[in-house]
Amino acid sequence: MASKLNNLFFNTKKFLIFSLYIITVSFISPYIHTEIFEPIGTVNPSKYIPAQKQIAESNNGMVTTQHFLATAVGEKILSKGGNAYDASIAVAFTLAVVLPRAGNIGGGGFMVIHDSETAKQYSIDYREKAPIFSKKNMYLNPDGSLNKGLSTFGYLASGVPGTVAGLWEVHKKFGSLRWEELLEDAIYYAESGFEITPYLSDILLKYKNKLSVYDATKDIFMVHEPDFKNKILIQEDLAKTLRLISKYGRDGFYKGEVAKKIALEMEKNKGLISLRDLAEYQPVWRTPLISSYRDTKIITMGPPSSGGVHIIQMLNVLENFDLKELGHNTYSYINLLTEVMKYAYADRSKHLGDPDFFNVPVAKLTDKGYANDIKNKIILGESTPSNKIYPGVFKDNESNETTHFSVADKNGNVVSSTYTLNSTFGSGVVINGTGILMNNEMDDFSAAPGIPNQFGLLGAEANEIVPSKRPLSSMSPTIVMKNNELFFTTGSPGGSRIISAVLQSILNIIDFDMNLEETNSAKRIHHQWQPDILQIESSINEDIKLKLLGLNYNVKVINPATCLQTIMFKNNKFYGYGDFRRPDAYASGDIND
């Protein structure tokens, strides 16, 4: 009884202290000039108003993320003398706390880098891996049909997480500040809590059922149900896990207490991740894909990301057309983009997978001669049905709830990183006693040829389940250089729509000379070959719709599903913009200006 009273007193005291801080800051902030970078754990949320109001500008760097608190943390790290890599690591850990639907330490992702000191580009693959006990047909019924739900919800849906190992590798290679410094804000927000924004409140309500199945998940995310607005979300177990990672680096996650808890929970609930899986996990430094478009240099992620390959493939085709003459989002422009997307996504279905297990024909797919072959098949004013388009023949599956962040520092270092749990809140599983929300990335494999994943994406042998293999992804972190310096860097969540969103952001800036607000405000279209549906954001001009219907396009108006985080460098100044499609996204760069 005494112990319970002590805990109640401690938690009440902590909540009252935090509430007093929020009230005090809110009351006095209009009357004083506050520094942008306060001490750790005391970032002033009132400065970071969700929903970007204007393009952020700075002479000394820029940070843009899907949550204003993570943006503030990244800024603060840069202001302390940290570089873009330090800020990115701090941002990633902070997002794991304040953006629980997608930010993570229980998932994985990709990072593309331009390093100013070496004048070289790098990319690291910290994608999840299939557990060593996984099997090719593990999600199929005896009759060969898909056992729906096994790959998307619960313990069997998770691949071996890669985020912590990936961030650790980046810090070893490029970091300048102490590792422990980079986790302090994430620990603070997990331990002391942060105010639930209206957007997060809506998400928690929408996914109430998913978050209520397992007690460890429910006890964290449903504690304020049904009224989340203006409540404080505290994640004490996650704070303890982050402290272990802070103290022991990657071993704080992949060995010791945390690893044992993950393996034990998996074993108890018929999951597959073992202590061996965790101990043996390693991220991979891969050669980034580099190509040209118009007068720019495109630097993007190679397999097991499919995004980079097909962005380059589509740019190679589109380079043969005068897009400005066609006009942005005109009938002819939408017709052209749709046809180009069909061919790229058809190739994705057959040829893309983990290059450590499958010979992905990257050189062929990104060859400008192959792009010319596709160009010759496209006739403006006509539409080729998807069932008449086949993957290219050579001689020689995915969620909207990914998150992307971009960071650039005053020395010219640039980081473009996309990481994910896959579906919103991943598998719905929090590992008991750790606060770790686990991914459901196993759904990104092909359960069997011809069976689509939860997002309608088809796959083949290249992306079948094999132990220790990484599933295919659409994540497309991309850096664009011009005249040997940063032009812009971009990326987005959105599952299969990531590739088309990043493509259109590149076209908007290069071909249509849009600024960041304009390129974010422009409507986006998407076609992924199968299903044969042309998706258009929000609304469509009736005249254009009738013309598209006349070509037998199956036109569907959708709610926005992507969220670009873009930084531009122009005339010796950094510009940033947090996409309004996710209201908490924010870019800021008042770094020691």
C-alpha positions as CSV (number, residue, x, y, z in Angstrom):
1,M,0.0,0.0,0.0
2,A,2.8,2.4,1.0
3,S,4.6,1.6,-2.3
4,K,1.5,2.5,-4.3
5,L,1.0,5.7,-2.4
6,N,4.6,6.7,-3.1
7,N,4.3,6.0,-6.8
8,L,1.1,8.0,-6.9
9,F,2.7,10.9,-5.1
10,F,5.8,10.7,-7.4
11,N,3.7,10.6,-10.6
12,T,1.4,13.4,-9.4
13,K,4.3,15.6,-8.4
14,K,6.0,15.0,-11.8
15,F,2.8,15.9,-13.7
16,L,2.2,19.0,-11.7
17,I,5.8,20.2,-12.2
18,F,5.5,19.7,-16.0
19,S,2.1,21.3,-16.1
20,L,3.4,24.3,-14.1
21,Y,6.3,24.6,-16.7
22,I,3.8,24.6,-19.6
23,I,1.6,27.2,-17.9
24,T,4.5,29.4,-17.1
25,V,6.0,29.3,-20.6
26,S,2.6,30.0,-22.1
27,F,2.0,33.0,-19.8
28,I,5.4,34.8,-20.1
29,S,6.5,33.9,-23.6
30,P,4.6,36.8,-25.3
31,Y,6.4,39.3,-23.1
32,I,10.0,38.2,-23.4
33,H,12.5,37.4,-26.2
34,T,13.2,33.7,-25.8
35,E,16.3,32.0,-27.2
36,I,15.4,29.5,-29.9
37,F,17.6,26.8,-28.3
38,E,16.8,26.4,-24.6
39,P,18.5,23.8,-22.3
40,I,17.8,20.2,-23.0
41,G,14.2,19.2,-22.4
42,T,12.8,22.7,-22.3
43,V,12.2,23.5,-25.9
44,N,9.4,26.1,-26.1
45,P,6.5,24.4,-28.0
46,S,4.8,27.7,-28.6
47,K,7.5,28.7,-31.2
48,Y,6.8,25.6,-33.2
49,I,3.2,26.1,-34.3
50,P,2.0,23.1,-36.3
51,A,1.1,23.7,-39.9
52,Q,3.8,25.5,-41.7
53,K,2.8,29.1,-42.2
54,Q,5.6,30.2,-44.4
55,I,8.8,29.0,-45.9
56,A,11.6,28.8,-43.3
57,E,14.8,30.5,-44.1
58,S,18.3,30.3,-42.6
59,N,21.9,31.0,-43.4
60,N,23.3,28.2,-41.2
61,G,21.3,25.1,-41.9
62,M,17.8,23.6,-41.9
63,V,15.8,20.8,-40.2
64,T,12.4,19.6,-41.4
65,T,10.6,16.7,-39.8
66,Q,7.0,15.4,-39.2
67,H,6.9,16.8,-35.7
68,F,7.7,20.3,-34.5
69,L,9.4,19.0,-31.3
70,A,11.7,16.8,-33.3
71,T,12.5,19.8,-35.5
72,A,13.3,21.8,-32.4
73,V,15.7,19.1,-31.1
74,G,17.5,18.9,-34.5
75,E,17.9,22.7,-34.4
76,K,19.3,22.6,-30.9
77,I,21.9,20.0,-31.8
78,L,23.1,22.1,-34.7
79,S,23.2,25.2,-32.5
80,K,25.5,23.3,-30.0
81,G,28.0,22.7,-32.8
82,G,26.7,19.3,-33.9
83,N,26.7,18.4,-37.6
84,A,23.8,17.2,-39.7
85,Y,24.5,13.6,-38.7
86,D,24.3,14.4,-35.0
87,A,21.1,16.3,-35.6
88,S,19.6,13.4,-37.6
89,I,20.3,10.9,-34.9
90,A,18.7,13.1,-32.3
91,V,15.7,13.7,-34.5
92,A,15.2,10.0,-35.2
93,F,15.2,9.1,-31.5
94,T,12.9,12.0,-30.7
95,L,10.4,11.0,-33.4
96,A,10.4,7.5,-31.8
97,V,8.8,9.2,-28.8
98,V,6.6,12.1,-30.2
99,L,5.5,10.4,-33.5
100,P,4.7,6.9,-32.2
101,R,2.7,5.9,-35.3
102,A,5.8,5.9,-37.5
103,G,8.9,7.2,-35.6
104,N,10.6,4.2,-34.1
105,I,13.4,2.2,-32.6
106,G,11.4,-1.0,-33.4
107,G,11.5,-0.6,-37.2
108,G,14.1,0.4,-39.8
109,G,14.8,2.5,-42.9
110,F,17.3,4.1,-45.2
111,M,19.5,7.2,-45.2
112,V,21.2,9.0,-48.1
113,I,24.1,11.3,-47.3
114,H,26.2,14.0,-49.0
115,D,29.3,14.5,-46.9
116,S,31.0,17.9,-47.5
117,E,34.4,16.9,-46.1
118,T,34.9,14.0,-48.4
119,A,32.7,15.5,-51.2
120,K,31.2,12.0,-51.5
121,Q,27.8,10.5,-51.3
122,Y,26.9,7.6,-49.1
123,S,23.8,5.5,-48.2
124,I,23.0,3.2,-45.4
125,D,20.4,0.4,-45.4
126,Y,19.1,-0.2,-41.9
127,R,16.0,-2.0,-43.1
128,E,14.5,-4.8,-41.0
129,K,15.4,-8.4,-41.8
130,A,13.3,-11.6,-41.8
131,P,14.0,-13.6,-38.7
132,I,16.2,-16.7,-39.2
133,F,13.2,-19.0,-38.4
134,S,10.9,-17.4,-41.0
135,K,9.7,-19.4,-44.0
136,K,8.7,-18.7,-47.6
137,N,5.1,-19.7,-47.2
138,M,4.6,-18.7,-43.6
139,Y,1.5,-16.5,-44.2
140,L,-0.3,-19.0,-46.6
141,N,-3.1,-21.4,-45.8
142,P,-2.7,-25.1,-46.9
143,D,-4.7,-24.3,-50.0
144,G,-2.2,-21.5,-51.0
145,S,-4.5,-18.6,-50.1
146,L,-3.3,-15.7,-47.9
147,N,-4.0,-16.0,-44.2
148,K,-5.0,-12.3,-43.9
149,G,-3.7,-10.5,-40.8
150,L,-0.8,-12.7,-39.9
151,S,1.7,-10.5,-41.8
152,T,0.1,-7.2,-40.6
153,F,-0.8,-7.6,-36.9
154,G,0.7,-9.3,-33.9
155,Y,4.0,-10.8,-33.1
156,L,4.5,-12.9,-36.3
157,A,4.4,-9.7,-38.4
158,S,7.7,-8.2,-37.2
159,G,11.0,-8.3,-38.9
160,V,14.3,-7.7,-36.9
161,P,14.5,-4.0,-36.2
162,G,17.4,-2.0,-37.7
163,T,16.9,1.6,-36.6
164,V,19.2,1.7,-33.6
165,A,22.0,-0.2,-35.4
166,G,21.7,2.1,-38.4
167,L,21.9,5.3,-36.3
168,W,24.9,3.8,-34.3
169,E,26.8,3.2,-37.5
170,V,26.1,6.7,-38.8
171,H,27.4,8.1,-35.5
172,K,30.6,6.0,-35.6
173,K,31.4,7.2,-39.1
174,F,30.3,10.8,-39.1
175,G,29.2,11.9,-35.6
176,S,30.9,14.7,-33.8
177,L,29.0,15.1,-30.5
178,R,28.8,12.4,-27.8
179,W,26.2,9.7,-28.4
180,E,24.7,10.3,-25.0
181,E,23.9,14.0,-25.9
182,L,21.9,12.9,-28.9
183,L,19.4,10.9,-26.9
184,E,18.8,13.3,-24.0
185,D,15.8,15.0,-25.5
186,A,14.1,11.8,-26.6
187,I,14.6,10.5,-23.0
188,Y,13.1,13.7,-21.6
189,Y,10.0,13.6,-23.7
190,A,9.5,9.9,-23.0
191,E,9.9,10.3,-19.3
192,S,8.3,13.6,-18.6
193,G,5.8,13.4,-21.5
194,F,4.6,15.8,-24.2
195,E,1.3,17.3,-25.0
196,I,-0.8,15.3,-27.4
197,T,-1.6,17.5,-30.4
198,P,-5.0,17.4,-32.1
199,Y,-3.6,15.5,-35.0
200,L,-2.1,12.8,-32.7
201,S,-5.3,12.7,-30.8
202,D,-7.3,12.0,-33.9
203,I,-4.8,9.2,-34.9
204,L,-5.1,7.6,-31.5
205,L,-8.9,7.6,-31.6
206,K,-8.9,6.2,-35.2
207,Y,-6.6,3.3,-34.2
208,K,-8.2,2.7,-30.8
209,N,-9.1,-0.9,-31.6
210,K,-5.6,-1.8,-32.8
211,L,-4.0,-0.2,-29.8
212,S,-6.3,-1.9,-27.3
213,V,-5.6,-5.6,-28.2
214,Y,-2.4,-6.0,-26.2
215,D,-2.2,-4.8,-22.6
216,A,1.4,-3.4,-22.9
217,T,0.2,-1.3,-25.9
218,K,-3.1,-0.3,-24.4
219,D,-1.5,0.8,-21.1
220,I,0.6,3.4,-22.9
221,F,-1.5,4.7,-25.7
222,M,-5.1,4.4,-24.4
223,V,-4.5,5.7,-20.9
224,H,-6.5,9.0,-21.8
225,E,-9.1,7.3,-23.9
226,P,-11.6,8.7,-25.1
227,D,-10.4,12.3,-24.7
228,F,-6.8,12.7,-25.7
229,K,-6.7,16.4,-26.5
230,N,-4.3,18.5,-24.5
231,K,-3.3,15.4,-22.4
232,I,0.3,14.4,-21.7
233,L,1.6,11.2,-23.2
234,I,4.2,9.6,-20.9
235,Q,6.3,6.5,-22.0
236,E,8.3,5.5,-18.9
237,D,9.4,2.1,-20.2
238,L,10.6,3.6,-23.5
239,A,12.6,6.1,-21.5
240,K,14.3,3.3,-19.6
241,T,15.1,1.6,-22.9
242,L,16.5,4.8,-24.4
243,R,18.7,5.2,-21.3
244,L,20.2,1.8,-21.9
245,I,20.8,2.7,-25.6
246,S,22.3,5.9,-24.4
247,K,24.7,4.1,-22.1
248,Y,25.6,1.1,-24.1
249,G,25.1,2.2,-27.7
250,R,23.7,-0.5,-30.1
251,D,24.3,-3.2,-27.4
252,G,21.7,-1.5,-25.2
253,F,19.1,-2.7,-27.8
254,Y,20.5,-5.8,-29.4
255,K,22.0,-7.4,-26.3
256,G,21.4,-7.5,-22.6
257,E,18.1,-6.7,-20.9
258,V,16.2,-5.2,-23.8
259,A,17.1,-8.0,-26.2
260,K,16.1,-10.7,-23.7
261,K,12.7,-9.0,-23.2
262,I,12.1,-8.9,-27.0
263,A,13.1,-12.5,-27.5
264,L,11.0,-13.7,-24.5
265,E,7.9,-11.9,-25.6
266,M,8.3,-13.3,-29.1
267,E,8.7,-16.8,-27.9
268,K,5.7,-16.5,-25.6
269,N,3.5,-15.2,-28.4
270,K,4.6,-17.3,-31.4
271,G,6.7,-14.5,-32.8
272,L,10.0,-15.4,-34.5
273,I,12.6,-12.8,-33.5
274,S,15.3,-14.5,-31.4
275,L,18.4,-13.4,-29.4
276,R,20.5,-14.6,-32.3
277,D,18.5,-12.5,-34.8
278,L,19.2,-9.4,-32.6
279,A,22.8,-10.1,-31.9
280,E,23.6,-10.7,-35.6
281,Y,21.7,-7.8,-37.1
282,Q,24.0,-5.5,-39.1
283,P,23.1,-2.5,-41.3
284,V,24.8,-2.2,-44.7
285,W,26.6,0.7,-46.3
286,R,25.5,0.6,-49.9
287,T,26.6,2.6,-52.9
288,P,23.9,5.2,-53.6
289,L,22.3,5.4,-57.1
290,I,23.5,8.5,-59.0
291,S,22.0,9.7,-62.2
292,S,21.4,13.0,-64.1
293,Y,18.2,14.8,-64.9
294,R,18.3,18.0,-67.0
295,D,21.2,19.9,-65.4
296,T,21.1,18.3,-62.0
297,K,22.6,15.3,-60.2
298,I,20.1,12.8,-58.6
299,I,21.4,10.9,-55.6
300,T,19.0,8.3,-54.2
301,M,18.7,5.0,-52.5
302,G,19.3,1.7,-54.2
303,P,17.7,-1.7,-53.5
304,P,16.2,-3.0,-51.3
305,S,14.5,0.4,-51.9
306,S,12.6,0.3,-55.1
307,G,12.1,4.0,-54.9
308,G,15.5,5.2,-56.2
309,V,15.6,2.8,-59.1
310,H,12.1,3.8,-60.4
311,I,12.5,7.6,-59.7
312,I,15.6,7.5,-62.0
313,Q,13.8,5.2,-64.5
314,M,10.8,7.6,-64.7
315,L,13.0,10.8,-64.9
316,N,14.9,9.2,-67.7
317,V,11.7,8.7,-69.7
318,L,10.3,12.2,-68.8
319,E,13.6,13.9,-69.8
320,N,12.4,13.2,-73.4
321,F,9.4,15.5,-73.0
322,D,9.0,19.3,-72.6
323,L,7.0,19.2,-69.4
324,K,6.7,23.0,-69.0
325,E,5.1,23.2,-72.4
326,L,2.6,20.5,-71.4
327,G,1.7,22.5,-68.3
328,H,1.6,21.4,-64.7
329,N,-1.3,19.0,-63.9
330,T,-2.9,19.6,-67.2
331,Y,-4.8,16.7,-68.9
332,S,-1.7,15.9,-71.1
333,Y,0.7,16.1,-68.1
334,I,-1.4,13.7,-66.0
335,N,-1.8,11.4,-69.0
336,L,2.0,11.3,-69.5
337,L,2.9,10.8,-65.8
338,T,0.3,8.1,-65.4
339,E,1.6,6.1,-68.4
340,V,5.2,6.4,-67.2
341,M,4.3,5.3,-63.6
342,K,2.5,2.2,-65.0
343,Y,5.7,1.0,-66.7
344,A,7.9,1.7,-63.6
345,Y,5.6,-0.1,-61.1
346,A,5.2,-3.0,-63.5
347,D,9.0,-3.5,-63.4
348,R,8.9,-3.1,-59.6
349,S,6.6,-6.1,-59.3
350,K,9.1,-8.5,-60.9
351,H,12.6,-7.2,-60.7
352,L,13.1,-5.5,-57.3
353,G,14.2,-7.2,-54.0
354,D,17.1,-7.4,-51.6
355,P,20.3,-7.3,-53.7
356,D,22.1,-9.6,-51.1
357,F,19.7,-12.4,-52.2
358,F,18.6,-11.5,-55.7
359,N,20.4,-10.1,-58.8
360,V,18.4,-6.9,-59.2
361,P,19.0,-5.5,-62.8
362,V,19.6,-1.9,-61.6
363,A,21.8,-1.0,-64.5
364,K,19.2,-2.1,-67.0
365,L,16.3,-0.5,-65.3
366,T,18.1,2.9,-65.0
367,D,19.6,2.8,-68.5
368,K,18.6,5.8,-70.6
369,G,18.3,3.5,-73.6
370,Y,15.7,1.4,-71.8
371,A,13.9,4.6,-70.9
372,N,13.8,5.5,-74.6
373,D,12.2,2.2,-75.3
374,I,9.4,3.0,-72.8
375,K,9.1,6.5,-74.3
376,N,8.5,5.1,-77.7
377,K,5.5,3.1,-76.3
378,I,3.8,6.1,-74.9
379,I,1.5,8.2,-77.1
380,L,0.1,11.4,-75.6
381,G,-3.7,11.3,-75.7
382,E,-3.8,7.5,-75.4
383,S,-3.9,5.1,-72.4
384,T,-2.5,1.6,-72.3
385,P,-4.5,-0.7,-70.0
386,S,-2.4,-2.1,-67.1
387,N,-3.1,-5.7,-68.2
388,K,-1.3,-4.9,-71.5
389,I,1.9,-3.6,-69.8
390,Y,4.4,-6.2,-68.7
391,P,7.6,-6.0,-66.7
392,G,10.7,-5.5,-68.9
393,V,12.5,-8.7,-69.8
394,F,16.3,-8.6,-69.4
395,K,18.9,-11.1,-70.4
396,D,21.0,-10.9,-67.5
397,N,4.0,-3.9,-50.2
398,E,3.6,-0.9,-47.9
399,S,2.2,1.7,-45.5
400,N,1.3,5.4,-45.5
401,E,2.8,5.7,-42.0
402,T,6.4,6.0,-42.8
403,T,8.2,9.2,-41.8
404,H,10.9,11.2,-43.4
405,F,13.2,13.9,-42.2
406,S,15.8,16.1,-43.9
407,V,18.8,17.9,-42.3
408,A,21.4,20.2,-43.8
409,D,24.2,22.0,-41.8
410,K,26.2,25.1,-42.5
411,N,29.2,23.1,-43.6
412,G,27.3,21.5,-46.5
413,N,26.6,18.1,-45.0
414,V,23.1,16.8,-46.0
415,V,21.1,13.9,-44.6
416,S,17.9,12.5,-46.2
417,S,16.4,9.7,-44.2
418,T,13.1,7.7,-44.3
419,Y,12.3,5.1,-41.6
420,T,9.1,3.2,-40.7
421,L,7.1,0.7,-38.7
422,N,5.2,0.0,-41.9
423,S,1.5,0.3,-41.0
424,T,0.3,2.9,-38.5
425,F,1.6,1.9,-35.1
426,G,3.3,-1.1,-36.8
427,S,2.2,-4.5,-35.6
428,G,0.3,-3.1,-32.7
429,V,2.7,-4.9,-30.3
430,V,4.6,-3.1,-27.6
431,I,7.2,-5.4,-26.0
432,N,6.3,-5.6,-22.4
433,G,8.6,-3.6,-20.1
434,T,10.4,-1.8,-22.9
435,G,8.0,0.6,-24.5
436,I,9.2,-0.5,-27.9
437,L,6.4,-0.5,-30.6
438,M,7.3,-3.2,-33.1
439,N,7.1,-3.1,-36.9
440,N,5.0,-5.2,-39.3
441,E,7.5,-5.1,-42.1
442,M,7.1,-8.8,-43.0
443,D,4.1,-7.7,-45.0
444,D,6.4,-6.0,-47.4
445,F,7.6,-9.3,-48.6
446,S,5.7,-11.1,-51.3
447,A,3.7,-13.8,-49.5
448,A,3.4,-15.5,-52.9
449,P,3.6,-14.4,-56.6
450,G,0.4,-12.7,-57.6
451,I,-0.8,-12.1,-54.0
452,P,-0.8,-8.3,-53.3
453,N,0.2,-6.9,-49.9
454,Q,-2.0,-4.7,-47.8
455,F,-1.4,-1.8,-50.1
456,G,-2.2,-3.6,-53.3
457,L,1.5,-4.0,-54.4
458,L,2.4,-7.2,-56.3
459,G,5.7,-9.0,-56.0
460,A,7.5,-12.0,-57.3
461,E,10.5,-14.3,-56.5
462,A,12.8,-11.3,-56.1
463,N,10.9,-10.3,-53.0
464,E,9.9,-13.7,-51.5
465,I,10.5,-14.4,-47.8
466,V,14.0,-15.8,-47.0
467,P,15.6,-15.9,-43.6
468,S,17.8,-12.8,-42.9
469,K,16.6,-11.1,-46.1
470,R,15.3,-7.5,-46.2
471,P,11.9,-6.8,-47.7
472,L,11.4,-4.5,-50.6
473,S,10.5,-0.9,-49.8
474,S,9.2,2.2,-51.6
475,M,11.1,4.6,-49.3
476,S,13.0,7.1,-51.4
477,P,15.3,9.5,-49.6
478,T,16.8,11.7,-52.3
479,I,19.4,14.5,-52.6
480,V,19.6,16.6,-55.7
481,M,22.8,18.5,-56.5
482,K,23.4,21.3,-58.9
483,N,26.8,22.9,-59.8
484,N,28.4,20.6,-57.1
485,E,26.4,21.9,-54.2
486,L,23.0,21.1,-52.6
487,F,20.0,22.1,-54.7
488,F,17.4,20.3,-52.6
489,T,16.8,17.2,-50.6
490,T,13.4,15.5,-50.2
491,G,11.5,12.4,-49.1
492,S,8.1,11.4,-47.9
493,P,6.0,8.7,-46.2
494,G,3.1,7.2,-48.1
495,G,3.8,3.5,-48.9
496,S,3.7,2.9,-52.6
497,R,2.8,6.6,-53.2
498,I,6.3,7.7,-51.8
499,I,7.9,7.1,-55.2
500,S,5.3,9.1,-57.2
501,A,5.4,11.9,-54.6
502,V,9.1,12.3,-54.6
503,L,9.1,12.2,-58.4
504,Q,6.6,15.0,-58.6
505,S,8.5,17.1,-56.1
506,I,11.6,16.8,-58.3
507,L,9.6,17.8,-61.4
508,N,7.9,20.7,-59.6
509,I,11.2,22.2,-58.6
510,I,13.3,21.5,-61.6
511,D,10.9,21.7,-64.5
512,F,8.4,24.2,-63.1
513,D,10.7,26.3,-60.9
514,M,8.4,26.1,-58.0
515,N,9.4,27.2,-54.5
516,L,8.9,24.9,-51.5
517,E,5.4,26.2,-50.6
518,E,4.2,25.8,-54.2
519,T,5.7,22.3,-54.7
520,N,4.0,21.2,-51.4
521,S,0.7,22.7,-52.3
522,A,0.5,21.2,-55.8
523,K,-1.8,18.2,-56.1
524,R,-0.2,14.8,-56.5
525,I,-1.3,11.9,-58.7
526,H,-0.4,8.3,-58.4
527,H,-0.7,5.1,-60.4
528,Q,1.0,1.9,-59.4
529,W,0.1,-0.4,-62.4
530,Q,-2.0,-2.7,-60.3
531,P,-4.7,-2.1,-59.3
532,D,-5.4,-0.1,-62.4
533,I,-6.5,3.1,-60.7
534,L,-5.5,6.7,-61.3
535,Q,-5.4,8.4,-57.9
536,I,-5.7,12.2,-57.6
537,E,-5.5,14.1,-54.4
538,S,-8.5,15.9,-52.9
539,S,-10.3,17.0,-56.1
540,I,-10.1,17.3,-59.9
541,N,-11.1,19.8,-62.5
542,E,-14.3,18.4,-64.1
543,D,-13.1,19.0,-67.7
544,I,-9.8,17.2,-67.0
545,K,-11.7,14.3,-65.3
546,L,-14.0,13.9,-68.3
547,K,-11.0,13.7,-70.7
548,L,-9.2,11.2,-68.5
549,L,-12.4,9.1,-68.2
550,G,-12.5,9.3,-72.0
551,L,-9.2,7.4,-72.0
552,N,-10.8,4.7,-69.8
553,Y,-8.8,5.7,-66.8
554,N,-10.4,4.6,-63.5
555,V,-10.1,7.9,-61.7
556,K,-10.3,8.0,-57.9
557,V,-10.1,11.1,-55.8
558,I,-8.2,10.3,-52.5
559,N,-7.3,12.1,-49.3
560,P,-3.6,13.2,-49.2
561,A,-1.4,10.3,-48.2
562,T,2.1,11.7,-48.5
563,C,4.1,14.4,-46.6
564,L,7.3,15.8,-48.2
565,Q,10.0,17.1,-46.0
566,T,12.1,19.3,-48.3
567,I,15.1,21.5,-47.9
568,M,16.4,23.8,-50.7
569,F,19.7,25.7,-50.9
570,K,19.6,28.7,-53.2
571,N,21.6,31.9,-53.3
572,N,23.6,30.8,-50.3
573,K,20.5,30.4,-48.1
574,F,18.7,27.4,-46.8
575,Y,14.9,27.1,-47.2
576,G,12.6,24.5,-45.6
577,Y,9.0,23.6,-45.6
578,G,6.9,21.1,-43.5
579,D,4.2,19.6,-45.7
580,F,0.7,20.7,-44.5
581,R,-0.7,17.2,-45.2
582,R,0.5,16.2,-41.7
583,P,-0.3,19.1,-39.5
584,D,2.5,18.6,-36.9
585,A,5.2,18.7,-39.6
586,Y,7.6,21.6,-39.3
587,A,10.7,23.1,-40.9
588,S,12.9,25.6,-39.1
589,G,16.3,27.0,-39.5
590,D,16.9,30.0,-37.3
591,I,20.2,28.3,-36.3
592,N,22.4,31.0,-34.7
593,D,21.2,33.5,-37.4
